[in-house]
Amino acid sequence: MSKKSHLNPLVITLAILLVASLLYIVVTKTAAPTSPQAENVTASTKLIDAESKPFINSEHDQTLADLGIRPDWTILDIWQDTITRDDFLNLLTKVYTVDDTWKRYITVHDDHAIILTDTRVKDASYRLNFSHILSATSPDRNWNAAGDLPPTTERKPLSGVHIAIDPGHIGGEFAKLEERWFKIGDSKPVMEGDMTLFTAKIIKRQLTRLGAKVYLVRKNSSPVTLRKPADYRAEAEAKAVSLGITDESSITALQNKYFYRTGEIRERARRVNLAFRPDLVLCLHYNAESWDDPSNPTLTTRNHYHVLLHGAVTSGELAHDDERFEMLVKILQRSHDEEKPLGAYIAQGFAKFTGLPAFNYSPESTRAVKVKVEGVDGLWARNLLANRIYQCPVIFLEPYVMNNQEVFDRVQLGDYDGMQMVNGIMKKSIFREYAASVTEALKAYYLNHRAIYSPQR
């Protein structure tokens, strides 16, 4: 047999394989993904991906919160048949709403609820089916409750816990713009954004020593968002038209608030939800009282603390399709089950380490709900942008009144080692006292809510 007759079958075989390979490439590029990773995309992942979409709008949509995006209600499918009717109603009415206006948007039946999804479209709704029994497993979510974590040691009670610390506001050159700056006489200015960042860095060091993986949502006195106030001009003008506002100063004020109050928080949420994916977010703030006479500010004697969880969605907020959706995600992920005990421990920490009284909203308040835990005061639920759109349990901290005389004096003292005399009492620096309140509370919480073992020697 000749050499040529040996080559012909080989050439034919190679040609067939080449054609088959080309066909495979074409088919796989055009077909839907079939990898295990693609097949196992969870609702929480879809929710985070949805939050990552940039906001682009030239009109003010009054059916959404400021800079909000229209939700994909099919994300809730993963939580079908996971919550009982009683649990759903209890959370909805006792924690997440302040009155009965939720009934305009949610109709609860024996085995399901019908939820309005798009108030612009007649009868647009979503059906959520209830479970007959409470599931023993944790619902689908991207975070771990203390009880979900593996055993750890007494020395490292926060081992495996991922915590994001969000130092409230921005500070620095933005402090005046965001109205978190004041100065009395020749004293150094009080800037909340700088104070929360300094406190956050102390807490990070302490929690890291206890085993936690800790992220700072911002590391300096610069905004997280790359957009500037002027970049929100179109949104501000659109909202001004809807509110009947025409004067330039008011439009500029709206533009600035879009920057530091809304756009900045939404950008932080993208960092928290996409990059960090923590088990817990601590939002650090210092409180303030209204000035009796803003033109002649004088320091107050009032001083207190309180701790906020997510909840108390008002009637106006429920009217926003995205806020209604985000509330339901919190309910279905059972965020409150983790936030409530965590918040209680931290509230007790502030009471113990600061000696401050708890702040209480008015019993007639339409924007806050008291969270009742025996022996704990100062624990409340409110619907704030950060604690609503961060996709995990969020504890929002509000200790100390910055324009209180003693707090002001302690801020002027700055940070220091050990103790110093403050109004006749030896005290840590205000920043270290704040940090100790939080760190010791979290240490106690995780020691009491996860399995602890003693390593063999």
C-alpha positions in Angstrom: 0.0 0.0 0.0 1.4 3.5 -0.9 2.1 6.3 1.6 -0.7 8.3 0.0 -3.3 5.6 0.8 -2.1 5.8 4.5 -2.7 9.6 4.7 -6.1 9.8 3.3 -8.0 8.4 6.3 -6.0 10.5 8.7 -6.7 13.7 6.8 -10.4 12.9 6.6 -10.5 12.1 10.3 -8.7 15.4 11.2 -11.0 17.4 9.0 -14.1 15.8 10.7 -12.7 16.7 14.1 -12.0 20.2 13.1 -15.5 20.8 11.8 -16.9 19.2 15.0 -14.8 21.5 17.1 -15.9 24.6 15.3 -19.6 23.5 15.6 -19.1 22.9 19.4 -17.6 26.4 19.9 -20.5 28.1 18.0 -23.1 26.1 19.9 -21.6 26.7 23.3 -21.2 30.4 22.7 -24.8 30.8 21.8 -26.4 28.4 24.2 -27.4 29.2 27.8 -24.7 28.6 30.4 -24.8 25.1 31.8 -22.0 25.2 34.4 -22.8 24.3 38.0 -22.0 27.9 39.0 -24.5 29.3 36.4 -27.2 26.8 37.5 -26.7 27.7 41.2 -27.2 31.4 41.0 -29.1 32.3 44.2 -31.7 35.0 44.7 -29.3 36.8 47.0 -26.7 36.9 44.2 -29.4 38.2 41.7 -30.4 40.8 44.3 -26.8 42.0 44.6 -26.3 42.1 40.9 -29.4 44.2 40.5 -28.1 46.7 43.1 -24.9 47.0 41.1 -26.7 48.6 38.1 -25.9 52.3 37.8 -28.7 54.8 38.2 -29.6 56.8 35.1 -32.7 58.9 35.0 -33.7 62.4 33.9 -37.2 62.3 35.4 -38.3 62.1 39.0 -40.2 58.8 39.4 -42.4 59.3 42.5 -43.1 55.5 42.7 -39.4 54.9 43.6 -37.2 56.2 46.4 -34.5 58.8 45.4 -32.1 57.2 42.9 -33.9 53.9 43.4 -34.1 51.2 40.7 -37.1 49.2 39.7 -36.9 45.8 41.4 -37.1 42.4 39.9 -39.8 40.7 41.9 -38.9 37.2 40.6 -35.9 37.4 43.0 -38.4 36.6 45.8 -39.1 33.2 44.2 -36.4 31.5 46.2 -38.3 32.3 49.4 -41.6 30.8 48.3 -43.0 28.5 51.0 -40.3 29.5 53.6 -42.2 31.7 56.0 -45.5 31.0 57.9 -48.4 33.4 57.7 -48.1 34.2 61.4 -44.4 35.0 61.2 -44.9 37.1 58.2 -47.7 39.1 59.8 -45.9 39.5 63.1 -42.8 40.9 61.4 -44.8 43.1 59.0 -47.0 44.6 61.7 -44.8 44.7 64.8 -41.4 45.6 63.3 -41.5 46.7 59.7 -44.5 49.1 59.5 -45.9 51.9 61.7 -49.6 51.7 60.8 -52.1 49.8 58.7 -51.4 51.5 55.4 -49.4 48.4 54.3 -52.9 46.9 53.5 -53.0 49.2 50.4 -50.2 47.2 48.9 -50.2 43.8 50.6 -53.3 41.5 50.9 -52.8 38.6 53.3 -54.8 35.4 52.7 -54.7 32.1 54.6 -51.9 30.5 52.5 -50.4 33.4 50.5 -50.0 37.1 50.2 -50.6 39.3 47.1 -48.2 42.2 46.9 -48.5 45.1 44.5 -45.3 45.4 42.5 -45.7 48.4 40.2 -48.1 51.1 41.3 -48.0 52.6 37.8 -49.6 49.5 36.4 -53.0 48.3 37.3 -53.2 44.9 39.0 -49.4 44.3 38.7 -48.7 41.9 41.6 -46.7 39.1 43.0 -47.9 36.1 44.9 -45.9 34.9 47.9 -46.9 31.5 49.2 -46.7 30.8 52.9 -45.2 27.7 54.6 -47.4 25.6 56.9 -44.4 25.1 59.3 -41.4 27.2 60.2 -38.3 25.9 58.4 -35.5 24.6 60.6 -32.9 25.7 58.1 -31.7 29.3 57.5 -33.3 31.0 54.5 -31.3 31.8 51.3 -29.0 34.7 52.1 -25.3 35.7 51.7 -24.5 36.1 55.4 -24.2 33.9 58.4 -26.0 34.2 61.7 -24.0 33.4 64.8 -25.7 30.1 65.0 -24.7 29.2 61.5 -21.0 29.6 62.3 -18.6 26.7 63.2 -17.3 26.2 66.7 -14.5 28.6 67.8 -12.4 29.2 70.9 -12.9 31.6 73.8 -9.9 33.6 72.7 -11.3 34.1 69.2 -15.1 34.3 69.6 -15.4 36.3 66.3 -13.4 33.8 64.3 -15.0 33.5 60.8 -17.3 36.5 61.3 -17.1 39.1 58.5 -17.9 42.6 59.6 -18.1 45.8 57.6 -17.8 49.0 59.5 -19.4 52.0 57.9 -18.1 55.3 59.4 -21.1 57.6 59.0 -20.9 60.7 56.8 -17.7 61.9 55.0 -16.0 64.6 57.0 -13.0 66.6 56.0 -13.7 69.2 53.4 -17.2 67.8 52.9 -18.2 68.2 56.6 -19.8 71.6 56.1 -21.6 70.6 52.9 -23.2 67.6 54.7 -24.1 69.7 57.7 -22.0 67.6 60.1 -19.7 70.4 61.3 -19.8 73.0 64.0 -17.4 75.3 65.9 -17.7 77.2 69.1 -15.4 80.2 69.4 -11.7 79.4 68.9 -12.1 75.7 69.5 -11.3 73.1 66.9 -14.3 72.1 64.8 -16.4 69.1 65.6 -16.8 67.0 62.4 -18.9 63.8 62.7 -17.4 62.2 59.7 -13.8 62.4 61.0 -15.0 61.2 64.5 -16.7 58.1 63.1 -13.7 57.2 61.0 -11.3 57.5 63.9 -13.6 55.4 66.0 -14.0 52.8 63.2 -10.3 52.3 63.0 -10.1 51.5 66.8 -13.0 49.1 66.6 -11.4 47.4 63.6 -8.2 46.7 65.5 -10.1 45.3 68.5 -12.4 43.1 66.5 -9.6 41.8 64.4 -7.8 40.6 67.6 -10.9 38.7 68.5 -10.8 36.8 65.2 -13.1 38.8 62.9 -12.4 39.7 59.3 -13.1 43.5 59.3 -13.6 45.9 56.4 -13.9 49.6 56.5 -16.5 50.9 54.0 -14.4 54.1 53.7 -10.8 54.6 54.9 -10.4 58.3 54.7 -12.4 61.6 54.6 -13.3 61.2 51.0 -16.6 60.1 49.4 -16.9 56.5 48.1 -18.9 57.7 45.1 -16.9 59.1 42.2 -19.8 61.5 41.3 -19.7 65.1 42.4 -22.6 67.2 43.7 -23.0 68.8 40.2 -23.4 65.4 38.7 -26.8 65.2 40.4 -28.1 68.4 38.8 -30.6 66.6 36.5 -32.1 64.5 39.3 -32.3 67.6 41.6 -34.1 69.6 38.9 -36.5 66.8 38.2 -37.4 66.4 41.8 -37.7 70.2 42.2 -40.3 70.2 39.4 -42.3 67.5 41.1 -42.2 69.5 44.4 -43.0 72.9 42.8 -39.6 74.2 43.8 -38.1 76.9 41.5 -35.5 78.9 43.5 -31.9 78.1 42.8 -30.8 77.8 46.4 -33.3 75.0 47.1 -32.4 73.2 43.9 -28.7 73.4 44.9 -29.6 72.0 48.3 -31.4 69.1 46.7 -28.4 68.5 44.5 -26.1 68.4 47.5 -28.4 66.0 49.4 -28.5 63.6 46.4 -24.7 63.6 46.6 -24.0 63.0 50.3 -27.2 61.5 51.6 -28.3 59.3 48.7 -25.7 58.7 46.0 -23.0 58.2 48.6 -24.9 55.7 50.6 -26.0 53.7 47.4 -22.4 53.6 46.3 -21.4 52.3 49.8 -24.1 49.6 49.4 -22.5 48.4 46.2 -19.2 48.1 48.0 -20.8 46.3 51.0 -23.0 44.0 48.9 -20.6 43.2 46.0 -17.1 43.4 47.5 -17.5 42.6 51.2 -20.6 40.5 51.5 -20.4 40.6 55.4 -22.3 38.9 58.1 -22.9 42.2 59.8 -22.6 45.9 59.1 -22.0 48.4 61.9 -23.0 52.0 60.9 -21.2 54.4 63.3 -22.6 57.8 64.1 -22.5 60.4 66.8 -25.8 62.1 67.6 -26.8 65.8 67.9 -29.6 67.8 69.2 -31.2 70.8 67.4 -29.8 74.1 68.3 -32.1 76.2 70.4 -31.0 79.3 68.4 -29.1 78.3 65.3 -27.9 81.9 64.8 -26.3 81.8 68.3 -25.5 78.1 69.0 -25.1 77.2 72.7 -24.2 73.7 74.0 -27.0 71.6 75.5 -27.1 69.5 78.7 -28.9 66.6 76.9 -26.9 63.5 76.2 -28.0 59.9 75.4 -27.5 56.9 73.2 -29.8 54.7 71.1 -29.4 51.8 68.6 -31.4 51.3 65.4 -32.4 48.2 63.5 -34.2 48.2 60.2 -38.0 48.6 60.3 -40.8 51.2 60.8 -41.4 51.8 57.1 -43.8 54.7 56.9 -46.8 55.0 54.7 -45.0 57.3 52.2 -42.1 54.9 52.1 -44.3 51.9 51.5 -45.7 53.7 48.5 -42.3 53.3 46.8 -42.1 50.1 44.9 -38.4 49.6 45.6 -38.7 50.3 49.4 -41.7 47.8 49.6 -39.6 45.2 47.8 -36.5 45.8 50.0 -38.6 45.5 53.1 -39.9 42.1 52.0 -36.3 40.9 51.3 -35.4 41.8 54.9 -38.5 40.0 56.2 -37.8 36.9 54.1 -34.1 36.7 54.9 -35.0 37.0 58.7 -32.6 39.8 59.2 -34.5 40.9 62.3 -33.9 37.6 64.0 -30.1 38.4 64.1 -30.4 42.2 64.4 -32.6 42.2 67.5 -30.3 40.3 69.8 -27.2 41.9 68.4 -28.7 45.3 68.8 -29.7 44.5 72.4 -26.2 43.5 73.4 -24.8 46.7 71.9 -27.4 48.9 73.6 -26.5 47.2 76.9 -22.9 47.9 76.1 -23.5 51.6 75.6 -25.5 51.8 78.9 -22.7 50.0 80.8 -19.6 51.7 79.4 -20.9 55.2 78.7 -23.3 55.6 81.7 -25.6 57.5 79.4 -29.4 57.3 79.5 -31.3 55.8 76.5 -32.9 58.1 74.0 -36.6 57.4 73.5 -38.7 58.5 70.6 -42.2 59.9 71.3 -44.8 57.1 71.8 -46.8 58.8 69.0 -43.8 58.7 66.6 -44.7 57.8 63.0 -41.1 57.0 62.0 -39.8 54.7 64.8 -40.9 51.4 66.4 -39.6 50.4 69.9 -38.0 47.0 69.8 -38.9 45.4 73.1 -36.2 43.2 74.9 -36.5 42.6 78.6 -33.9 44.7 80.5 -32.8 46.6 77.4 -33.6 50.2 76.6 -32.8 52.5 73.7 -33.4 49.8 71.0 -35.5 51.1 68.1 -36.4 50.3 64.4 -36.3 52.9 61.7 -36.2 52.8 57.9 -32.9 54.4 56.9 -31.3 54.0 53.5 -28.2 52.2 54.8 -30.0 49.7 57.0 -32.5 49.0 54.2 -30.2 48.3 51.2 -27.2 46.7 52.9 -28.0 43.0 52.3 -27.3 41.6 55.8 -28.0 42.5 59.4 -27.2 46.2 60.1 -26.8 47.8 63.5 -27.0 51.6 63.3 -25.3 53.3 66.3 -26.2 56.8 67.7 -24.4 57.4 71.0 -23.4 60.8 72.5 -24.8 64.2 71.6 -22.0 66.1 69.9 -23.3 69.5 70.9 -23.6 68.5 74.6 -21.2 70.4 76.8 -19.3 67.3 78.2 -19.2 65.6 74.8 -17.8 68.8 73.2 -15.2 69.0 75.9 -14.2 65.4 75.4 -13.9 65.9 71.6 -11.6 68.8 72.3 -9.4 66.6 74.5 -9.0 64.2 71.5 -7.7 60.7 71.9 -5.4 59.6 74.7 -4.1 56.5 76.5 -5.5 55.5 79.8 -7.9 57.8 81.7 -8.3 61.5 82.2 -10.5 63.5 84.5 -13.7 64.6 82.9 -16.2 66.6 85.0 -14.8 65.0 88.1 -14.8 61.4 86.8 -11.9 59.5 85.3 -12.8 58.4 81.8 -11.2 57.0 78.6 -11.1 59.1 75.5 -14.6 59.3 74.0 -13.4 57.4 71.0 -12.1 54.5 73.0 -15.1 54.4 75.2 -17.4 54.2 72.1 -15.1 51.4 70.8 -15.2 49.4 74.1 -19.0 49.6 74.2 -19.2 47.9 70.8 -16.3 45.5 71.0 -17.2 44.1 74.4 -20.9 43.7 73.4 -20.0 41.8 70.2 -17.5 39.6 72.2 -20.3 38.7 74.7 -22.8 38.1 71.9 -20.7 35.6 69.9 -19.5 33.9 73.1 -23.2 33.3 74.0 -24.6 32.5 70.6 -22.1 30.1 68.9 -20.4 26.8 70.0 -17.2 27.4 72.0 -14.6 24.7 72.5 -11.3 24.4 74.4 -8.5 23.2 72.2 -6.6 20.2 73.5 -3.1 20.9 74.8 
